[in-house]
Amino acid sequence: MESCDICGVKAPFKRKNGTHYLEVHHIEWLSKGENDLLENTVALCPNRHKNAYIKLVKRQKKTKG
């Protein structure tokens, strides 16, 4: 995988061997007991990964407030 699943930007990180990689985001959190399966993940650039967590935190605050 060489581009973000959301915005399509090319993977910004490089391994020592020169291959690119993205950050993995679990759609359903492992900490909530979900499975660590490929079907439960998306590959995201750092900006989209951070935005995903910001939106989740805001959503959680709304449901608690």
N, C-alpha and C positions, 0 to 999 in steps of 0.2 A: 504494500500500500504506500503510495507516494504522495497522496494529497488528502486534505481534510475532508471528512465525510459531509461537513456542513457547508463550508465556504469554497472548497476546492483549492485552497492555497497549497503550494508544494511544501512537503515536509521540511521544516527548518533545521532539524537536528541531523547530525551525521555521526555514525559509529566510526570507530577507528579504521574499519575496513572500507569506509567511504560510502556505505549504504545509508540511505535516509530512513528516518523513523518519525512517528508522531506519538502523541500521548494517547493512552487508552482510557476511555471513559466507560464505566459500567452503567448501563441504562437503569437497571435495578441494582441497588447497592449490595455489595457483598456483606457489609456490616449488618444489613437487615435480613440476612439469611439467604440471599439469592445465590444462584450458581455462577461459577466462574467459567462461563461458556462463551464461545465466539458470538453466538446469537444474542448475547446480552451486552455486547460492546459496540462502541463506535470509535474510530480513529480520528482524533481532533488535533488541530493546531493549538498552540498554547493559548492564544486569545479566545478561541471558541471554548476551550476546556475551562478556562477561568470564568467566562460568561455563563456557562452551564451551572457552575456552582453558585454564582451570584444570584441567578434566577431561582435556584432551588431554595437558597437561604431566604430570599424575599418572600417566596411562596409559603415557606414554613412559618415565617413571622406573621403573615396575614392570617393563616389558619389558627394560630395560637392567640392572636390579638383580638 
